Amino acid sequence: MQQNQNIGQKPQLRRPPEHMEFFHKLSNSENPWVRGIAFITSSGLWEARHYLTRGKRALSEGKSEHAVEYLTLSIEAYPAPGAYLLRGDAYLQSGEFQKAADDYTVVIRLEPSSIMAYEGRRKAREGAGNADGAIADKIRVNDLRNTTTDISKERMMKEYLQTGTQNLSKEDLETAIEDFGMALAFKPNSPAAYFGIGTALLELEDYEGAIHNFSKAIKFGMKDAQVFHSRGLSNYHLGNLQQAIADQTRAIKRDPSLESAHYCRGRAYHDSGKFRAAIRDYDTTLKLAPHNTVVYYYRGQAKRDLGDYKSAIQDFTLLIESDPTCAEYYSQRAQTMYRWAMSKSKIADQLELIADIGAPERQKWLSKERVSRLEAALADSDKAILLEPSAEASYNRSLVNFRLNRLDAALADCKTAVGLEPDFADAWHNLGCVMYKLGSMQYSDTLLKEAMAAFDNAIKYKETLAGAYYLRSKLREKFGDEKGAQEDTMQALTRKILGDAGWDDASVADVLRGRRA
């Protein structure tokens, strides 16, 4: 009775903490058997086995609800096919037919020849009223049980490959996976079947499953460009950028004309901060597919990140000419023009302009060339907002208006941006900057306190905004919070905003003493 009362709680496993150091030592052993023992013991396998045993016992006693709880814990620790199969049985026992069918489907994906999973799902589908699905599972069970000769196995494998390919082309992805799984049941080392499953899982955004199946296809002999490209694409979506680059490189070696491989490798290089390599791949992609406009979009961003603003603007202009109704293209060109305008400014211009910079100094900063670029950025931002109002477009325009000293317009844009997207940290930061400047000019503590609240929100939604810490530190110092000011100053320095923006050590020291750099 005591066990039943505690069934919903996670049982305490008796593994003393001091054992972990011991297992860590074992994992570095030169003996592969010892390393294997360390892995099983220190990973989720040990815990999963513990819950699996309890779940199996509860299921045998007819306690399906308790079995589900234990088996769910087992799956969370280590998602093994056996645990899904048993939990499917438990759901079936309790009459939760759809959940049972879902678990059996997971098993079929992992073990395509599992007769028990197909038979279990047949029962679950019958219980859920899915007669067609139940009949299909029954046919598959019969195929698995009755096929004996090598000739018939080869024939059945080809038939399922064909139907799987057809279902894949019709975007009936779940059925395609089952068909390819049946093909594997008759020929477990079929690279085409693994590739088919991987392709379907890639479309379903199950990237880990896709990688597993593409790797199986490669292992069993598929070496063409497409399989490496597809695995590289899956790795890219998971953020495995180096693996993505390696896979796309292998694909390109096998087929240099595969433009999608060049494009995907370019995206991976781009996200890795290797902008020159990304641009080379984007250039190659455009040579192979000149009308692929999306490549111009990312090449423009890469050129902008590299500081080649003039060339980046050319790419975004081409996009605007191809589709003058796309707000995003105007927004990207506006961002590029703004960064070009700001690219040669000193940190004293960027930060101290916020406060009480004098008119002569401001006039010096606002050169004709810089004003011209800011006005162009403003025009593009206006166009983007006119076509499709968005938080990003309003934020972009607020930056330009702020630099042009159009504070009321900048304030309105910031408020629009945070109204549309309340967790937009950069917009909150710029709102704080505008309030800070207005409060300093008008000697208004009310506005300065509103600025502090805006910086609070900016930091709340994005803790890496060093500029928000820096300006909040000045406000805290003004309002007598010396400790808070010091903490914020250290946060700003820790994030290296001052150094990254071009301050030398002497300028940093001056700022920390409260003097103009």
C-alpha positions in Angstrom: 0.0 0.0 0.0 2.9 2.3 0.8 4.4 1.8 -2.6 1.1 2.8 -4.3 0.9 6.0 -2.3 4.3 7.1 -3.6 3.9 5.9 -7.2 3.6 9.4 -8.7 6.9 10.5 -7.1 10.3 9.9 -8.7 11.9 7.1 -6.6 15.2 7.8 -5.0 18.0 5.9 -6.6 20.7 4.8 -4.3 23.8 6.1 -6.0 26.1 7.9 -3.6 27.5 11.2 -5.0 31.0 10.1 -4.3 30.7 7.4 -6.9 30.6 10.0 -9.7 34.3 10.8 -9.4 35.0 7.1 -9.5 33.0 6.6 -12.7 34.7 9.6 -14.2 38.0 7.9 -13.7 36.7 4.7 -15.2 35.5 6.7 -18.3 39.2 7.6 -19.0 40.4 4.1 -18.8 42.4 2.6 -21.7 40.3 -0.6 -21.4 37.2 -0.3 -23.7 35.2 -2.7 -21.5 35.8 -0.5 -18.4 34.8 2.6 -20.4 31.7 0.8 -21.5 30.8 0.1 -17.8 31.4 3.7 -16.9 29.2 4.9 -19.7 26.3 2.7 -18.8 26.6 3.5 -15.1 27.1 7.3 -15.4 24.6 7.9 -18.2 20.9 7.7 -18.2 21.0 4.0 -19.0 21.3 3.0 -15.4 18.4 5.1 -14.3 16.3 4.1 -17.3 16.8 0.4 -16.5 15.7 1.0 -13.0 12.4 2.6 -14.0 11.9 0.1 -16.9 11.9 -2.8 -14.4 9.4 -1.1 -12.2 7.2 -0.2 -15.1 7.2 -3.8 -16.4 6.3 -5.1 -13.0 3.4 -2.6 -12.7 2.2 -3.6 -16.1 2.2 -7.3 -15.3 0.1 -6.5 -12.2 -2.4 -4.6 -14.3 -1.5 -1.3 -12.8 -1.4 0.5 -16.2 -1.5 4.1 -14.7 1.5 3.3 -12.5 3.3 1.6 -15.4 2.9 4.7 -17.6 4.5 6.9 -14.9 7.5 4.6 -14.4 8.0 4.0 -18.1 7.8 7.8 -18.8 10.6 8.3 -16.3 12.5 5.6 -18.1 12.1 7.3 -21.5 13.1 10.6 -20.1 16.3 9.1 -18.8 17.0 7.1 -22.0 14.6 6.9 -24.9 14.9 3.2 -25.7 12.5 1.3 -28.1 11.6 -1.2 -25.4 10.4 1.5 -23.0 8.1 3.0 -25.7 6.8 -0.5 -26.5 5.9 -1.2 -22.9 4.4 2.2 -22.4 2.3 1.6 -25.6 1.1 -1.6 -24.0 0.2 0.2 -20.8 -1.7 2.9 -22.7 -3.5 0.1 -24.6 -4.4 -1.6 -21.3 -5.9 1.6 -20.0 -7.8 2.4 -23.2 -5.8 5.4 -24.2 -5.6 4.2 -27.8 -4.1 7.2 -29.5 -1.3 7.6 -27.0 -0.6 3.8 -27.4 -0.5 4.2 -31.2 1.9 7.1 -30.9 4.3 5.1 -28.8 4.1 2.1 -31.1 4.9 4.4 -34.1 8.0 5.6 -32.3 9.1 2.0 -31.9 8.5 1.3 -35.6 10.7 4.3 -36.6 13.5 2.9 -34.4 13.0 -0.8 -35.2 11.1 -1.1 -38.5 10.9 -4.9 -38.3 9.2 -5.0 -34.9 6.2 -7.3 -35.3 5.1 -6.5 -31.7 5.0 -2.8 -32.4 2.9 -3.3 -35.6 0.6 -5.7 -33.8 0.2 -3.4 -30.8 -0.6 -0.4 -33.1 -3.1 -2.5 -35.0 -5.0 -3.1 -31.8 -4.7 0.6 -30.8 -6.0 1.7 -34.1 -8.9 -0.7 -33.9 -9.7 0.7 -30.5 -9.5 4.3 -31.8 -11.8 3.5 -34.7 -9.1 3.8 -37.4 -10.1 0.8 -39.4 -7.9 1.6 -42.5 -4.8 2.0 -40.4 -5.5 -1.2 -38.5 -5.9 -3.1 -41.8 -2.6 -1.7 -43.1 -0.8 -2.8 -39.9 -2.3 -6.3 -40.2 -1.0 -6.6 -43.8 2.5 -5.5 -42.6 2.4 -8.0 -39.8 1.5 -10.8 -42.2 4.2 -9.7 -44.6 6.8 -9.9 -41.9 5.6 -13.3 -40.7 5.0 -15.0 -44.0 8.0 -13.9 -46.1 10.6 -16.6 -46.1 12.6 -16.8 -49.4 15.3 -14.4 -50.4 13.6 -13.8 -53.8 10.3 -12.8 -52.1 12.2 -10.6 -49.6 13.9 -8.8 -52.4 10.6 -8.3 -54.2 8.8 -7.1 -51.1 11.7 -4.7 -50.3 11.5 -3.2 -53.8 7.7 -2.8 -53.6 7.9 -1.0 -50.3 10.7 1.2 -51.6 8.5 2.1 -54.5 5.4 2.9 -52.4 7.6 4.8 -49.9 9.0 7.0 -52.7 5.5 7.6 -54.0 4.1 8.6 -50.6 7.2 10.8 -50.1 6.4 12.6 -53.3 2.8 13.0 -52.2 4.1 14.4 -48.8 2.4 11.6 -46.9 5.5 11.5 -44.7 4.3 9.2 -41.9 3.2 6.5 -44.3 6.4 6.9 -46.3 8.4 6.2 -43.2 6.4 3.1 -42.5 6.9 1.9 -46.1 10.6 2.4 -45.9 10.7 0.7 -42.5 9.0 -2.3 -44.1 11.6 -2.3 -46.8 14.2 -2.5 -44.1 12.4 -5.4 -42.5 13.1 -7.4 -45.6 16.5 -6.0 -46.3 18.0 -4.5 -43.1 21.0 -2.9 -44.9 19.1 -1.1 -47.6 20.7 2.4 -48.0 17.8 3.6 -50.1 15.3 2.8 -47.4 17.4 4.6 -44.7 17.8 7.6 -47.1 14.0 7.6 -47.6 13.3 7.6 -43.9 15.9 10.3 -43.4 14.4 12.5 -46.1 10.9 12.2 -44.5 12.2 12.9 -41.0 14.1 16.0 -42.4 10.8 17.3 -43.8 9.2 16.6 -40.4 12.0 18.5 -38.7 13.1 15.5 -36.7 16.7 16.4 -37.5 18.4 14.0 -35.1 16.4 11.1 -36.5 17.3 12.3 -40.0 21.0 12.4 -39.2 20.8 8.8 -37.8 19.2 7.5 -40.9 21.4 9.4 -43.4 24.4 8.0 -41.5 23.0 4.5 -41.8 22.6 5.0 -45.6 26.2 6.2 -45.9 27.4 3.2 -43.7 25.6 0.7 -46.0 27.1 2.1 -49.2 25.3 5.3 -50.3 28.0 7.8 -51.2 26.4 10.2 -53.6 26.3 14.0 -53.1 22.6 14.2 -52.0 23.0 12.0 -48.9 25.8 14.1 -47.6 24.0 17.3 -48.5 20.8 16.1 -46.7 22.8 15.1 -43.6 24.6 18.5 -43.7 21.3 20.3 -43.9 20.0 18.4 -40.8 23.2 19.2 -38.9 22.8 22.9 -39.9 19.3 23.0 -38.5 20.6 21.5 -35.2 23.3 24.1 -35.0 26.1 21.6 -35.7 27.8 24.1 -38.0 31.2 22.3 -38.3 29.6 19.0 -39.1 27.3 20.8 -41.6 30.3 22.4 -43.3 32.1 19.0 -43.5 29.1 17.2 -45.0 28.5 19.9 -47.6 32.1 19.9 -48.5 31.9 16.1 -49.2 28.8 16.7 -51.2 30.5 19.4 -53.3 33.5 17.2 -54.0 31.1 14.6 -55.4 29.0 17.1 -57.3 30.4 20.6 -57.7 27.3 21.7 -59.5 25.0 21.0 -56.5 24.1 24.6 -55.8 22.1 23.8 -52.7 25.2 22.3 -51.1 27.2 25.6 -51.8 24.3 27.6 -50.4 23.9 25.5 -47.2 27.7 25.6 -46.6 27.6 29.3 -47.1 24.9 29.6 -44.4 27.0 27.5 -42.0 30.1 29.6 -42.6 28.0 32.7 -42.2 26.6 31.6 -38.8 30.1 30.6 -37.8 31.3 34.2 -38.4 33.4 33.2 -41.4 31.9 35.9 -43.7 34.5 35.8 -46.5 34.0 32.0 -46.9 30.3 32.4 -46.8 30.4 35.1 -49.5 32.5 32.8 -51.7 29.9 30.0 -51.4 27.0 32.5 -52.0 28.9 33.7 -55.2 29.2 30.1 -56.4 25.5 29.5 -55.7 24.5 32.5 -57.8 26.7 31.4 -60.7 24.9 28.1 -60.6 21.4 29.6 -59.9 21.4 33.3 -60.8 17.7 33.8 -60.1 17.8 32.4 -56.5 17.0 35.7 -54.8 17.2 34.4 -51.3 21.0 34.1 -51.8 21.3 37.8 -52.5 19.5 38.4 -49.1 22.1 36.4 -47.1 25.0 37.5 -49.2 24.0 41.1 -48.4 23.9 40.3 -44.7 27.3 38.7 -44.9 28.8 41.7 -46.7 27.3 44.0 -44.1 28.7 41.9 -41.3 32.1 42.1 -43.0 31.8 45.9 -43.3 31.4 46.0 -47.0 28.3 48.2 -46.8 28.3 49.6 -50.4 28.3 46.1 -51.9 25.7 44.9 -49.4 23.4 47.8 -50.3 23.8 46.7 -54.0 22.5 43.2 -53.1 19.5 44.6 -51.2 18.8 47.0 -54.0 18.6 44.1 -56.5 16.1 42.4 -54.2 14.0 45.6 -53.9 14.0 45.8 -57.7 12.9 42.2 -58.0 10.1 42.7 -55.5 9.3 46.3 -54.6 6.5 45.2 -52.2 8.7 43.3 -49.8 9.1 45.3 -46.6 11.9 43.1 -45.3 14.2 44.1 -48.2 13.7 47.8 -47.4 14.3 47.1 -43.7 17.6 45.2 -44.5 18.8 48.1 -46.7 17.9 50.6 -44.0 19.9 48.6 -41.4 22.9 48.5 -43.7 22.7 52.2 -44.5 22.4 53.0 -40.8 25.4 50.9 -39.9 27.4 52.5 -42.8 26.5 56.0 -41.4 27.7 54.9 -38.0 30.7 52.9 -39.1 33.3 55.7 -38.7 31.9 57.3 -35.6 34.0 57.2 -32.4 32.7 55.8 -29.2 32.5 59.3 -27.7 30.1 60.3 -30.5 28.0 57.2 -30.1 27.6 57.3 -26.3 28.1 60.9 -25.2 25.7 62.1 -27.9 23.0 60.6 -25.7 23.6 63.2 -23.1 24.6 66.9 -23.4 26.9 67.1 -26.4 27.2 70.7 -27.6 25.9 72.0 -30.9 29.3 72.5 -32.5 30.4 68.9 -31.6 27.1 67.5 -32.9 27.5 69.5 -36.2 31.0 68.0 -36.6 29.6 64.5 -36.1 26.7 65.1 -38.5 28.8 65.4 -41.6 26.9 65.8 -44.9 27.8 62.3 -46.0 26.6 60.8 -42.7 23.4 62.7 -42.7 22.8 61.6 -46.3 23.1 58.0 -45.3 20.9 58.4 -42.3 18.2 60.1 -44.4 18.4 57.2 -46.9 18.0 54.8 -44.0 15.0 56.8 -42.7 13.3 56.7 -46.2 13.8 52.9 -46.4 12.4 52.4 -42.8 9.4 54.6 -43.7 8.8 52.4 -46.8 9.1 49.1 -44.8 6.6 50.4 -42.2 4.2 51.5 -44.9 4.3 48.1 -46.5 4.2 46.0 -43.3 4.3 47.6 -39.9 6.6 45.6 -37.5 8.5 46.0 -34.3 11.8 45.6 -36.1 11.0 48.3 -38.7 9.9 50.7 -36.0 13.0 50.0 -33.9 15.2 50.6 -37.0 13.6 53.9 -37.6 13.9 54.9 -34.0 17.7 54.4 -34.2 17.9 56.7 -37.2 15.6 59.4 -35.7 17.6 59.3 -32.5 20.9 59.9 -34.4 19.3 62.7 -36.3 18.2 64.2 -33.0 14.5 63.8 -33.8 13.7 62.7 -30.3 10.0 62.9 -30.4 9.8 60.7 -33.5 12.4 58.3 -32.0 10.3 58.1 -28.8 7.2 57.3 -30.7 8.9 54.6 -32.7 10.4 53.0 -29.6 7.0 52.8 -27.9 5.5 51.3 -31.1 8.2 48.6 -31.2 7.8 47.5 -27.6 4.1 47.7 -27.9 4.2 45.3 -30.8 6.9 43.1 -29.2 7.0 43.5 -25.4 10.2 41.4 -25.0 12.2 43.3 -27.7 15.2 44.0 -25.6 17.0 46.3 -28.1 13.9 48.4 -28.5 13.7 48.9 -24.7 17.4 49.8 -24.7 16.9 52.5 -27.3 13.7 53.7 -25.5 15.9 54.1 -22.4 18.5 56.1 -24.5 15.9 58.5 -25.8 14.4 59.0 -22.3 17.9 59.5 -20.9 18.7 62.2 -23.4 15.3 63.9 -23.0 15.6 63.8 -19.3 19.1 65.3 -19.3 18.1 68.1 -21.7 14.9 68.9 -19.7 16.4 68.3 -16.2 13.5 65.9 -15.6 13.9 63.3 -13.0 10.6 61.8 -14.1 12.0 61.1 -17.6 15.3 59.8 -16.2 13.4 57.3 -13.9 11.4 56.2 -17.0 14.7 55.7 -18.7 15.9 53.5 -15.9 12.7 51.4 -16.1 13.4 50.9 -19.8 16.9 49.8 -19.1 15.6 47.4 -16.5 13.4 45.8 -19.2 16.2 45.7 -21.7 18.4 43.8 -19.3 15.5 41.6 -18.2 15.0 40.4 -21.8 18.7 40.4 -22.9 21.3 40.2 -20.1 24.2 40.8 -22.5 23.2 44.4 -23.3 26.3 46.0 -21.8 25.2 49.5 -22.9 22.0 49.2 -20.8 24.1 48.4 -17.8 26.5 51.3 -18.4 23.7 53.9 -18.8 21.7 52.5 -15.9 24.8 52.8 -13.7 25.0 56.5 -14.4 21.3 56.9 -13.5 21.8 54.8 -10.3 24.7 57.0 -9.4 22.5 60.2 -9.9 19.8 58.8 -7.7 22.2 57.9 -4.9 22.4 54.1 -5.4 26.2 53.9 -5.3 26.3 50.1 -4.9 23.9 49.5 -7.8 26.0 51.9 -9.9 29.2 50.0 -9.2 27.5 46.7 -9.9 26.2 47.9 -13.3 29.6 49.4 -14.2 31.2 46.1 -13.6 28.5 44.3 -15.6 29.2 46.6 -18.5 32.9 46.1 -18.3 32.5 42.3 -18.0 30.7 42.3 -21.3 33.4 44.4 -22.9 31.1 46.9 -24.5 33.5 49.8 -24.0 36.5 47.9 -25.3 34.6 46.4 -28.2 33.4 49.8 -29.2 36.9 51.2 -29.5 37.7 52.7 -26.1 41.3 52.7 -24.9 42.2 52.1 -21.2 42.5 55.8 -20.5 39.0 56.6 -21.9 37.5 53.8 -19.9 39.1 55.2 -16.7 37.8 58.6 -17.5 34.2 57.3 -18.0 34.4 55.4 -14.7 35.4 58.6 -13.0 32.3 60.3 -14.5 34.3 62.6 -16.8 33.8 63.0 -20.6 36.3 60.9 -22.6 
